[in-house]
Amino acid sequence: MNQSETITITYLNRNGGGFAERVDLVQGTTIGQFLNQRDISVEHFTIRIVRGSQGGFTPSSDEPLQEGDRLSCVPLKIEGAIQA
């Protein structure tokens, strides 16, 4: 990948034990593409982006990721949890 054609995001993943990872992507990669590449079924997760001064928001699947985005993918249900 050419440096000018890539972006770097921070991804807080579902399997990282709470740790984030920096990920280099091709510029123009959408949220949907990113999650599909990682076999993430979006119906089981809350997807959020924090983008600079814009704050956090829930993106659409066709939202392109941007340099510096912070993406989180949090399970809707925690295994072993008991409903109150």
SVG drawing of the C-alpha trace seen along z (x, -y; Angstrom):
<svg xmlns="http://www.w3.org/2000/svg" viewBox="-35 -20 39 38">
<polyline fill="none" stroke="black" stroke-width="0.4" points="0.0,0.0 1.2,-3.5 1.5,-5.7 -0.8,-8.4 -3.4,-5.7 -3.7,-4.5 -5.3,-5.7 -4.8,-4.6 -7.7,-4.0 -7.8,-2.8 -10.0,0.3 -11.4,1.5 -12.3,5.0 -14.6,7.6 -11.7,10.0 -9.0,7.7 -9.6,8.0 -10.2,4.3 -7.2,3.3 -7.2,1.3 -5.2,1.9 -4.0,-0.5 -5.1,0.7 -3.8,-0.6 -6.5,-0.5 -6.9,-1.5 -8.4,-5.0 -12.1,-4.7 -12.7,-1.5 -16.3,-1.6 -17.4,-0.5 -19.3,2.4 -16.2,3.6 -14.0,3.4 -16.4,5.4 -17.1,8.0 -13.3,8.6 -13.3,9.5 -16.5,11.7 -18.4,9.5 -22.2,9.9 -23.3,6.3 -26.7,7.4 -24.9,8.6 -22.9,5.5 -23.1,1.8 -20.8,0.0 -19.6,-3.5 -17.1,-5.9 -15.4,-8.8 -14.1,-11.3 -12.2,-14.3 -14.3,-17.1 -17.4,-15.5 -17.7,-13.2 -19.2,-9.7 -21.9,-8.5 -23.4,-5.3 -22.4,-5.1 -24.1,-3.6 -22.4,-0.6 -21.4,-2.7 -19.7,-5.4 -16.1,-5.6 -13.5,-5.4 -11.3,-8.4 -7.7,-9.0 -7.7,-9.0 -11.2,-7.4 -11.7,-5.4 -14.0,-2.5 -15.5,-0.3 -17.5,2.9 -19.2,3.8 -21.3,7.0 -25.0,6.3 -25.1,9.3 -22.4,10.4 -22.1,14.2 -22.9,15.6 -24.9,12.5 -28.1,13.1 -31.1,11.0 -32.5,9.1"/>
</svg>
